[in-house]
């Protein structure tokens, strides 16, 4: 099996900083420290972006609803980071037109201050046009008066709104439309950030499928999840970036904490052409009857519907339940009463736990989405920094703040900011029709237009490097036109594939779009067997594991 990064950890089992957790925030902190020239290592017990980072609503947003929580600093930072990601990661982060259907004019004006002051949800009271207008004005100001890369918001009356979106409820009085951003491949963006860290510093090392099992003084006890092998690793700073598992991780280290209180959020993905058309190509973002802010939006030819916000026991797996599915069907009917969704239209389900701070009796929707860092001294020479909270949109800014605390402990200073630094395949990415046409034309002798499109969407401008690795006689798979055996071998060699399921969920979005069949699972497994060094027994184990994960965690039953 190709485990080059793991070998580097074992050959030199020490670093100044050890980051534990391979979600976007841990990976971004790893990248930041590597860019400062710090000897930094990262481990992830599963695959990169396997937890909450891969189970998000796929949005890069300022969080307009956080204004009601009074989180003005977070909203301002988030909007600015959203604007930045549209510039530095244009291969994965795209503008997202968002429309809010509104059913009243002044509702919520009196109850909103009470929600702001108490952070209790109370009896649901819908937010009317006046309240939403005030929020959008503030939101737009936070985005910047000049030099904007998103348009200002706009309002339409009910009649004009229904002309725009004919399937909307008849009693919609207004719609408000503004722009945020979406990230269609959050897992691949995480991998790009990771690669940037590895490329920035020859001392930097990172391995997935390695877990932290304990700590003895400043020595971390590590275990290879795939083989069971254990080894020691020394670090001056250990960064606990395990998200909603922070307290469980600290417990494993003999440090009891009660800092986290994550809530579960689930989503479904529908193959539903009528609903896809009804969205008009934009996200529909609205308040459901229970006061929960929910969303419906088109993505990759499918429709993503979410999300819930439920208390969750971290000792249990997070899965989308039948009750949540019914909730999603109800919310679709709430805004598009003429459209029916059924179970057989669901191609994928997913659920994750938000890494929120402990919130006692505060209603889940009002728990702060901001982040904080807790310090625990392990020895006189070793400290642990635990990250509490954090959201996708602010990963770059968060990583600088968290990384700066590590630098302070090490007695080092920042030498380079990540602000404005293009990420991976976002460098020189064609962002308009003319540039895109020119990019395709320059490579038409290397592959078909359809193949180039897939590679550009998957890798950004790093597609050029991938093309050189595929060779001139690429053989596409029988059960998908989006993968070849050569590309699968590339993924094994260059992207730390540890298990077969990684290919379908995190190296590609084939599972998300409902394009995985049992025959494809078997075909990809056979292509992986040689580069991964799997014998027939291991091959069958990986096939069975993939089918199990798809069924149990994502509701995808492959006969």
C-alpha positions as CSV (number, residue, x, y, z in Angstrom):
1,X,0.0,0.0,0.0
2,X,1.2,3.5,-0.8
3,X,1.7,5.3,2.5
4,X,4.7,7.6,1.8
5,X,3.6,10.3,4.2
6,X,3.1,7.7,7.0
7,X,6.6,6.4,6.3
8,X,8.0,9.9,6.7
9,X,6.3,10.2,10.1
10,X,7.7,7.0,11.3
11,X,11.2,7.6,10.0
12,X,11.4,11.0,11.8
13,X,8.9,10.7,14.7
14,X,9.1,14.3,15.9
15,X,7.9,17.7,14.9
16,X,7.6,21.1,16.6
17,X,3.8,21.0,16.0
18,X,1.5,18.0,15.6
19,X,-2.0,18.8,14.3
20,X,-4.6,16.2,15.1
21,X,-7.6,16.3,12.8
22,X,-7.7,16.4,9.0
23,X,-10.9,18.5,8.5
24,X,-10.6,21.8,6.7
25,X,-9.5,23.7,9.9
26,X,-6.8,21.3,10.9
27,X,-5.5,21.1,7.3
28,X,-5.6,24.9,6.9
29,X,-3.6,25.3,10.1
30,X,-1.1,22.7,8.9
31,X,-0.7,24.7,5.7
32,X,-0.3,28.0,7.5
33,X,2.4,26.6,9.8
34,X,4.2,24.9,6.9
35,X,4.3,28.3,5.1
36,X,6.1,29.8,8.1
37,X,8.8,27.2,7.8
38,X,7.7,25.3,10.9
39,X,8.4,21.6,11.2
40,X,4.7,20.5,11.3
41,X,3.0,17.2,11.1
42,X,-0.7,16.3,10.7
43,X,-2.6,13.1,11.4
44,X,-6.3,12.2,10.7
45,X,-7.9,9.0,12.1
46,X,-10.1,8.5,9.0
47,X,-9.8,10.1,5.6
48,X,-9.3,13.9,5.1
49,X,-12.6,15.8,5.3
50,X,-14.4,12.6,6.4
51,X,-16.2,14.3,9.3
52,X,-18.1,17.6,9.5
53,X,-16.0,19.2,6.8
54,X,-17.4,16.7,4.2
55,X,-21.0,16.9,5.6
56,X,-21.6,20.6,5.3
57,X,-24.3,22.4,3.3
58,X,-21.6,23.0,0.7
59,X,-21.9,26.8,1.3
60,X,-19.3,29.5,1.6
61,X,-21.4,32.2,3.2
62,X,-21.3,35.1,5.6
63,X,-24.1,33.7,7.7
64,X,-26.8,36.3,7.4
65,X,-28.8,34.6,10.1
66,X,-26.0,35.1,12.6
67,X,-26.7,38.8,12.7
68,X,-29.7,37.9,14.9
69,X,-27.3,36.3,17.3
70,X,-25.4,39.5,17.5
71,X,-22.3,37.8,16.0
72,X,-21.3,40.9,14.0
73,X,-17.5,40.2,14.1
74,X,-18.1,36.6,12.8
75,X,-20.4,37.8,10.0
76,X,-18.0,40.5,8.9
77,X,-15.1,38.1,8.9
78,X,-17.1,35.5,7.1
79,X,-18.3,37.8,4.3
80,X,-14.8,39.0,3.7
81,X,-13.4,35.5,3.6
82,X,-16.2,34.5,1.2
83,X,-15.1,37.3,-1.1
84,X,-11.5,36.1,-0.8
85,X,-12.3,32.5,-1.5
86,X,-14.1,33.4,-4.7
87,X,-10.8,34.9,-5.8
88,X,-8.2,32.4,-4.5
89,X,-10.2,29.2,-5.0
90,X,-12.4,29.8,-8.1
91,X,-12.1,26.2,-9.2
92,X,-14.2,25.0,-6.3
93,X,-15.9,28.2,-4.9
94,X,-18.6,29.7,-7.1
95,X,-21.0,32.6,-6.7
96,X,-24.4,31.3,-5.4
97,X,-27.5,33.4,-6.1
98,X,-29.8,33.0,-3.2
99,X,-33.5,33.9,-2.9
100,X,-35.6,34.2,0.2
101,X,-39.3,33.8,-0.1
102,X,-41.1,36.2,2.3
103,X,-44.7,35.8,3.5
104,X,-45.2,39.0,5.6
105,X,-44.1,42.6,5.8
106,X,-43.5,43.4,9.5
107,X,-43.5,40.0,11.2
108,X,-40.7,39.3,13.6
109,X,-39.8,42.9,14.4
110,X,-40.9,42.6,18.0
111,X,-39.7,39.0,18.6
112,X,-36.3,39.4,17.0
113,X,-34.9,41.6,19.8
114,X,-36.0,39.0,22.3
115,X,-34.3,36.2,20.4
116,X,-31.2,38.4,20.2
117,X,-31.2,39.0,24.0
118,X,-32.1,35.6,25.2
119,X,-30.9,33.2,22.4
120,X,-34.0,31.2,23.0
121,X,-36.0,30.2,20.0
122,X,-39.4,30.5,21.8
123,X,-42.6,30.3,19.7
124,X,-41.7,30.4,16.0
125,X,-42.4,33.9,14.5
126,X,-41.5,34.3,10.9
127,X,-39.2,37.0,9.8
128,X,-40.9,39.6,7.6
129,X,-39.7,41.8,4.7
130,X,-38.7,44.7,6.9
131,X,-36.5,42.6,9.2
132,X,-34.9,40.8,6.2
133,X,-34.3,44.0,4.4
134,X,-32.5,45.5,7.4
135,X,-30.4,42.3,7.7
136,X,-29.4,42.3,4.0
137,X,-28.4,46.0,4.1
138,X,-26.0,45.3,6.9
139,X,-24.8,42.1,5.2
140,X,-24.1,44.1,2.0
141,X,-22.2,46.7,3.9
142,X,-20.1,44.1,5.6
143,X,-19.3,42.8,2.1
144,X,-17.8,46.2,1.1
145,X,-19.0,49.3,-0.5
146,X,-16.5,49.2,-3.4
147,X,-14.5,46.6,-5.2
148,X,-17.2,44.0,-4.6
149,X,-17.2,40.6,-6.4
150,X,-20.9,39.9,-5.6
151,X,-23.9,42.0,-6.5
152,X,-26.1,44.0,-4.1
153,X,-29.3,42.4,-2.9
154,X,-32.7,43.1,-4.5
155,X,-36.3,42.7,-3.7
156,X,-39.3,41.7,-5.8
157,X,-43.0,41.9,-5.1
158,X,-45.1,38.7,-4.9
159,X,-46.4,38.9,-8.5
160,X,-42.9,39.5,-10.0
161,X,-41.5,36.8,-7.7
162,X,-43.9,34.2,-9.0
163,X,-43.2,35.2,-12.6
164,X,-39.5,34.6,-11.7
165,X,-40.2,31.3,-9.8
166,X,-43.6,30.0,-11.0
167,X,-43.8,27.1,-8.5
168,X,-43.6,29.3,-5.4
169,X,-46.5,29.4,-3.1
170,X,-49.3,31.8,-4.0
171,X,-49.1,33.7,-0.8
172,X,-45.5,34.8,-1.2
173,X,-45.5,38.6,-0.8
174,X,-41.9,39.3,-1.7
175,X,-38.6,37.7,-2.5
176,X,-35.2,39.0,-1.5
177,X,-32.2,37.9,-3.6
178,X,-28.6,38.2,-2.7
179,X,-25.3,36.4,-3.5
180,X,-23.2,34.1,-1.3
181,X,-21.0,31.3,-2.6
182,X,-21.0,27.5,-2.8
183,X,-18.3,24.9,-2.7
184,X,-19.3,21.9,-4.9
185,X,-16.2,19.9,-3.9
186,X,-15.4,20.6,-0.3
187,X,-13.4,17.4,0.1
188,X,-11.2,18.2,-2.9
189,X,-10.7,21.8,-1.7
190,X,-9.4,20.3,1.6
191,X,-7.0,18.1,-0.4
192,X,-5.8,21.1,-2.3
193,X,-5.1,23.0,0.9
194,X,-3.3,20.0,2.3
195,X,-1.1,19.7,-0.9
196,X,-0.2,23.4,-0.6
197,X,1.1,22.7,2.9
198,X,3.1,19.7,1.9
199,X,4.6,21.6,-1.1
200,X,5.4,24.7,1.0
201,X,7.9,23.0,3.3
202,X,9.9,19.8,2.9
203,X,9.7,19.2,6.6
204,X,5.9,19.1,6.6
205,X,4.3,15.7,6.7
206,X,0.6,14.6,6.9
207,X,-1.0,11.2,6.9
208,X,-4.6,10.0,7.0
209,X,-5.7,6.8,8.8
210,X,-3.5,7.5,11.8
211,X,-5.1,8.2,15.2
212,X,-3.9,9.7,18.5
213,X,-4.4,7.1,21.3
214,X,-2.8,8.8,24.2
215,X,0.0,11.1,25.3
216,X,2.9,10.6,27.8
217,X,4.3,13.9,28.7
218,X,5.2,15.5,25.3
219,X,5.1,12.2,23.5
220,X,2.1,11.4,21.5
221,X,1.0,7.7,21.1
222,X,0.0,7.1,17.5
223,X,-1.7,4.1,15.8
224,X,-1.9,3.2,12.1
225,X,-5.7,2.6,11.7
226,X,-5.2,0.3,8.7
227,X,-2.6,-2.0,10.2
228,X,-2.8,-1.6,13.9
229,X,0.9,-0.7,14.2
230,X,1.7,1.8,17.0
231,X,4.6,4.3,17.3
232,X,5.6,7.3,19.4
233,X,5.8,10.9,18.2
234,X,7.2,13.9,20.0
235,X,5.9,17.5,19.6
236,X,6.2,20.8,21.4
237,X,2.7,21.8,20.5
238,X,-0.2,19.4,19.9
239,X,-3.2,21.1,18.2
240,X,-6.5,19.3,18.8
241,X,-8.5,20.1,15.7
242,X,-10.9,17.1,15.9
243,X,-14.0,19.3,15.7
244,X,-17.0,17.9,17.6
245,X,-14.8,15.2,19.0
246,X,-12.5,17.6,20.9
247,X,-13.8,16.5,24.3
248,X,-13.5,12.8,23.4
249,X,-10.0,13.3,22.1
250,X,-9.0,15.1,25.3
251,X,-10.6,12.3,27.3
252,X,-8.4,9.8,25.5
253,X,-5.4,11.9,26.6
254,X,-6.5,11.9,30.2
255,X,-7.7,15.5,30.1
256,X,-11.5,15.7,30.9
257,X,-13.1,18.7,29.2
258,X,-16.7,19.8,28.5
259,X,-16.0,22.4,25.8
260,X,-18.1,21.1,22.9
261,X,-21.8,20.6,22.3
262,X,-22.1,19.7,18.6
263,X,-25.5,19.5,16.9
264,X,-26.3,17.1,14.0
265,X,-27.1,18.4,10.6
266,X,-28.5,16.1,7.9
267,X,-29.1,16.6,4.1
268,X,-30.5,14.7,1.2
269,X,-29.6,14.8,-2.4
270,X,-32.5,14.4,-4.9
271,X,-32.5,13.5,-8.6
272,X,-35.6,15.5,-9.2
273,X,-35.8,17.4,-12.5
274,X,-39.0,19.2,-11.6
275,X,-37.6,20.5,-8.4
276,X,-34.3,21.4,-10.1
277,X,-36.2,23.5,-12.6
278,X,-38.4,25.1,-9.9
279,X,-35.3,26.5,-8.1
280,X,-34.5,28.6,-11.2
281,X,-30.8,27.8,-10.8
282,X,-30.5,29.5,-7.4
283,X,-30.6,28.5,-3.8
284,X,-33.9,28.9,-2.0
285,X,-33.1,29.9,1.5
286,X,-36.0,30.3,4.0
287,X,-37.5,29.9,7.4
288,X,-39.5,26.7,7.9
289,X,-42.6,26.6,10.1
290,X,-40.6,25.6,13.2
291,X,-38.4,28.7,12.8
292,X,-35.4,26.6,11.4
293,X,-33.5,28.2,8.5
294,X,-33.4,25.6,5.7
295,X,-32.3,25.5,2.1
296,X,-33.0,23.9,-1.3
297,X,-30.5,24.4,-4.0
298,X,-29.3,22.9,-7.3
299,X,-25.9,21.4,-7.4
300,X,-24.2,19.2,-10.0
301,X,-27.5,18.4,-11.7
302,X,-29.1,17.4,-8.4
303,X,-30.9,19.2,-5.7
304,X,-29.5,19.5,-2.2
305,X,-32.0,19.8,0.7
306,X,-31.1,20.6,4.3
307,X,-30.6,21.0,7.1
308,X,-31.5,19.9,10.6
309,X,-30.0,21.1,13.9
310,X,-30.5,18.4,16.5
311,X,-28.7,17.6,19.7
312,X,-26.4,14.6,19.2
313,X,-24.5,12.0,21.3
314,X,-21.0,12.0,20.0
315,X,-20.6,8.3,21.0
316,X,-23.2,7.5,18.3
317,X,-22.7,7.7,14.5
318,X,-24.5,10.6,12.7
319,X,-26.9,9.3,10.2
320,X,-29.9,10.9,8.4
321,X,-33.1,9.4,9.9
322,X,-36.5,8.7,8.4
323,X,-37.9,11.6,10.5
324,X,-35.4,14.0,9.0
325,X,-36.2,12.9,5.5
326,X,-39.9,13.6,6.2
327,X,-38.9,17.0,7.5
328,X,-37.1,17.7,4.2
329,X,-40.2,16.6,2.2
330,X,-42.3,18.9,4.3
331,X,-40.1,21.9,3.8
332,X,-40.1,21.4,0.0
333,X,-43.9,21.3,0.1
334,X,-43.9,24.4,2.3
335,X,-42.3,26.6,-0.4
336,X,-43.2,24.6,-3.6
337,X,-46.7,23.1,-2.8
338,X,-47.2,21.7,-6.2
339,X,-44.0,19.6,-6.1
340,X,-43.9,16.2,-4.4
341,X,-40.6,14.4,-3.5
342,X,-40.4,10.7,-2.8
343,X,-37.9,8.3,-1.3
344,X,-37.0,6.8,-4.6
345,X,-35.7,10.3,-5.8
346,X,-33.1,10.4,-3.0
347,X,-29.7,9.4,-4.4
348,X,-27.6,10.2,-1.4
349,X,-28.0,11.1,2.3
350,X,-25.4,12.5,4.6
351,X,-25.1,13.8,8.1
352,X,-22.4,15.4,10.2
353,X,-21.9,17.0,13.6
354,X,-21.2,20.7,13.9
355,X,-18.2,21.5,16.1
356,X,-20.1,24.0,18.3
357,X,-19.2,25.1,21.8
358,X,-21.1,23.7,24.8
359,X,-24.4,25.6,24.9
360,X,-26.4,24.3,27.9
361,X,-30.0,25.5,27.4
362,X,-29.3,27.8,24.5
363,X,-31.4,26.7,21.5
364,X,-29.2,25.0,18.9
365,X,-29.9,27.6,16.2
366,X,-28.6,30.3,18.4
367,X,-25.4,28.7,19.5
368,X,-22.4,30.7,18.4
369,X,-20.7,29.7,15.2
370,X,-17.6,31.6,16.2
371,X,-14.4,29.8,17.2
372,X,-12.1,29.9,20.2
373,X,-8.9,28.2,21.3
374,X,-8.3,26.6,24.7
375,X,-4.8,25.9,26.1
376,X,-3.9,22.9,28.2
377,X,-0.3,22.5,29.5
378,X,0.8,18.9,29.2
379,X,4.4,19.5,30.5
380,X,6.6,22.5,31.0
381,X,7.8,22.1,27.4
382,X,4.6,20.9,25.8
383,X,1.2,22.4,25.4
384,X,-2.1,21.4,23.7
385,X,-4.3,23.9,21.9
386,X,-7.9,22.8,21.4
387,X,-10.0,24.4,18.7
388,X,-13.6,24.9,19.7
389,X,-16.1,25.8,16.9
390,X,-15.2,27.1,13.4
391,X,-17.0,27.0,10.1
392,X,-16.0,26.3,6.5
393,X,-16.1,29.9,5.3
394,X,-13.5,31.2,7.8
395,X,-11.0,28.4,7.6
396,X,-8.2,30.6,6.3
397,X,-8.6,33.3,8.9
398,X,-9.1,30.8,11.6
399,X,-5.9,28.9,10.7
400,X,-3.9,32.1,11.0
401,X,-5.3,32.8,14.4
402,X,-4.8,29.3,15.7
403,X,-1.4,29.0,14.0
404,X,-0.3,32.3,15.5
405,X,-0.9,30.9,19.0
406,X,1.3,27.9,18.2
407,X,4.0,30.3,16.9
408,X,3.8,32.3,20.1
409,X,4.4,29.2,22.2
410,X,7.3,28.2,20.0
411,X,8.8,31.7,20.2
412,X,8.5,32.2,16.4
413,X,6.9,34.9,14.2
414,X,4.8,34.8,11.1
415,X,6.9,35.3,8.0
416,X,4.1,34.9,5.4
417,X,0.3,35.5,5.4
418,X,-2.1,33.2,3.6
419,X,-4.3,36.2,2.7
420,X,-4.7,36.4,-1.1
421,X,-2.6,33.3,-1.8
422,X,-4.2,31.2,-4.5
423,X,-5.0,27.7,-3.5
424,X,-3.9,24.7,-5.7
425,X,-5.9,24.4,-8.9
426,X,-7.3,27.9,-8.4
427,X,-4.1,29.4,-9.7
428,X,-4.7,30.9,-13.2
429,X,-8.1,29.3,-13.3
430,X,-10.2,30.4,-16.3
431,X,-13.1,32.5,-14.8
432,X,-14.9,33.7,-17.9
433,X,-16.2,32.1,-21.1
434,X,-13.4,33.4,-23.2
435,X,-10.7,32.1,-20.9
436,X,-12.4,28.8,-20.6
437,X,-12.7,28.3,-24.3
438,X,-9.0,29.2,-24.7
439,X,-8.1,26.6,-22.0
440,X,-10.0,23.9,-23.8
441,X,-8.6,24.8,-27.2
442,X,-5.0,24.7,-26.0
443,X,-5.5,21.1,-24.8
444,X,-7.9,19.6,-27.4
445,X,-5.1,17.3,-28.7
446,X,-4.7,15.7,-25.3
447,X,-8.2,14.6,-24.5
448,X,-11.8,15.1,-25.5
449,X,-13.8,18.2,-24.4
450,X,-15.9,16.1,-22.1
451,X,-12.8,14.5,-20.5
452,X,-11.1,17.9,-20.1
453,X,-14.3,19.3,-18.5
454,X,-14.3,16.5,-15.9
455,X,-10.6,17.0,-15.1
456,X,-10.9,20.8,-14.8
457,X,-13.8,20.5,-12.5
458,X,-12.1,17.9,-10.4
459,X,-8.5,19.4,-10.2
460,X,-8.8,23.0,-11.4
461,X,-5.7,24.0,-13.3
462,X,-3.8,21.1,-11.7
463,X,-5.5,19.1,-14.5
464,X,-2.5,19.9,-16.6
465,X,-0.2,17.9,-14.2
466,X,-2.8,15.1,-14.0
467,X,-2.9,14.9,-17.8
468,X,0.8,14.3,-18.0
469,X,0.4,11.4,-15.5
470,X,-2.5,9.7,-17.5
471,X,-0.5,9.2,-20.6
472,X,-1.7,9.0,-24.2
473,X,-3.6,5.7,-24.0
474,X,-6.0,6.4,-21.2
475,X,-8.6,3.7,-20.8
476,X,-11.9,4.9,-19.4
477,X,-13.8,2.5,-17.2
478,X,-16.8,0.6,-18.5
479,X,-19.2,1.7,-15.8
480,X,-18.4,5.5,-15.7
481,X,-17.1,7.9,-18.3
482,X,-15.5,10.1,-15.5
483,X,-12.7,7.8,-14.4
484,X,-10.0,5.6,-15.9
485,X,-7.7,3.0,-14.4
486,X,-4.8,5.5,-15.0
487,X,-6.5,8.2,-13.0
488,X,-7.3,5.8,-10.2
489,X,-3.6,4.8,-10.1
490,X,-2.8,8.6,-10.0
491,X,-5.1,9.1,-7.0
492,X,-3.5,6.2,-5.2
493,X,0.0,7.5,-5.8
494,X,-0.7,11.2,-5.2
495,X,-3.7,11.7,-3.0
496,X,-3.3,9.3,-0.1
497,X,-6.2,7.0,-1.0
498,X,-6.4,4.6,2.0
499,X,-9.6,2.8,1.3
500,X,-11.8,2.1,-1.7
501,X,-14.7,4.3,-0.4
502,X,-12.4,7.3,-0.5
503,X,-12.6,7.3,-4.3
504,X,-16.3,7.6,-4.5
505,X,-17.0,10.1,-1.7
506,X,-13.9,12.3,-1.3
507,X,-11.7,12.0,-4.4
508,X,-14.7,12.3,-6.7
509,X,-18.3,13.3,-6.2
510,X,-19.7,10.2,-7.9
511,X,-21.5,9.0,-4.7
512,X,-23.0,12.5,-4.0
513,X,-24.6,12.5,-7.5
514,X,-25.9,9.0,-7.2
515,X,-23.6,7.6,-9.9
516,X,-22.1,4.7,-8.1
517,X,-23.2,1.2,-9.0
518,X,-22.1,-2.2,-7.6
519,X,-20.4,-2.9,-10.9
520,X,-18.5,0.4,-10.6
521,X,-17.4,-0.4,-7.1
522,X,-16.0,-3.7,-8.3
523,X,-14.3,-2.1,-11.3
524,X,-12.6,0.6,-9.3
525,X,-11.5,-1.9,-6.7
526,X,-9.8,-4.0,-9.4
527,X,-8.0,-0.9,-10.7
528,X,-6.8,0.0,-7.2
529,X,-5.6,-3.5,-6.3
530,X,-2.3,-3.2,-8.0
531,X,-1.2,0.3,-6.9
532,X,-2.5,-0.4,-3.4
533,X,-0.9,-3.8,-3.1
534,X,-4.2,-5.5,-2.2
535,X,-4.5,-9.3,-2.5
536,X,-7.8,-11.0,-3.3
537,X,-8.9,-11.1,0.3
538,X,-8.2,-7.4,0.9
539,X,-9.9,-6.6,-2.4
540,X,-13.1,-8.2,-1.3
541,X,-12.8,-6.6,2.1
542,X,-12.7,-3.2,0.5
543,X,-15.6,-3.9,-1.8
544,X,-17.7,-5.1,1.2
545,X,-16.7,-2.0,3.3
546,X,-17.6,0.4,0.5
547,X,-21.0,-1.2,0.0
548,X,-21.6,-1.1,3.8
549,X,-20.6,2.6,4.2
550,X,-22.8,3.6,1.2
551,X,-25.8,1.7,2.7
552,X,-25.4,2.5,6.4
553,X,-24.2,6.1,6.3
554,X,-25.7,7.4,3.0
555,X,-28.8,5.3,2.3
556,X,-27.3,4.0,-1.0
557,X,-28.3,0.4,-1.4
558,X,-26.5,-1.3,-4.3
559,X,-27.9,-4.6,-5.3
